């Protein structure tokens, strides 16, 4: 299911930047790519009708060590989502939108301070809209800002905030960065940044062995996008939001290649339709719906 589109892109970069600080003797520059196909099952809409969606999420970038505890990088993203609606009564029986594309980039920067502290910033720019939307009206931008502390035992805890301007709305929200060992094989972490839920949430992870791990978590997701100029609500704004609860199984084939499998339910879901000025026209809740996906990540 494609927290906010820009949040997800920026958070991916920020988690990569902070996580890289903990890697001893990391290569100077590390390119990476990931691909995530995702199926979102049929969800019943309040008032009648239903919808489903298929998503493809692509990420590519590079992260590098600048020396003196400084790291920087660039993350490029492209998401494609195809929505299918059937008799959505509260949308007057017609699909509020069809295929959505999102592309953009973020530039994570992080700096190590004294006593295990580090600070990070991840500015991001995205274009997100239905096919046929005006590109100038599809622009969103903002950034994530954080500070975290790495303790002597390897645990890490951080806080920060995000600020984004996205399609007629500006949002400011807190963020939490966690990588905390609970027991020999148990950890509390943020969800994997390249996965379908994004890192805006919490996950309990159990390490089965050196190759396999499993996790149980929850996150909050919101995706906003500009509508087509020929949509019934021309230049309007669509939004899909919900709280994914998921199971994850991960396989490390090597230090460079990882496969993550996901399955879960999207709860507290809602679709929103707004006019070109961001005024709400329709707000439709949908019942819990299943989703399943896989992420393959390769680092060079």
Secondary structure, DSSP 4 states (H G I P E B T S, - for coil): ----HHHHHHHHHHHHHHHHTTSTT--SEEEEEEEEEEEEEEEEBTTS-EEEEEEEEEEEEEEEEEETTEEEEEEEEEEEEEEEEE--GGGTTS-S--EEEEEEEEEEEEEE-GGGEEEEEEEEEEEEEETT--GGGSEEEEEEEEEEEE-TTS-EEEEEEEEEEETTEEEEEEEEEEEEE-SSSEEEEPPPTTSTT-SSEEEEEEE-SSSEEEEEEEE-EEEEEEPPTTSTTTT-EEEEEEEEEEEEEEEESSSSEEEEEEEEEEEEEEEEEE-TTS-EEEEEEE--EEEEEEEEEEE-
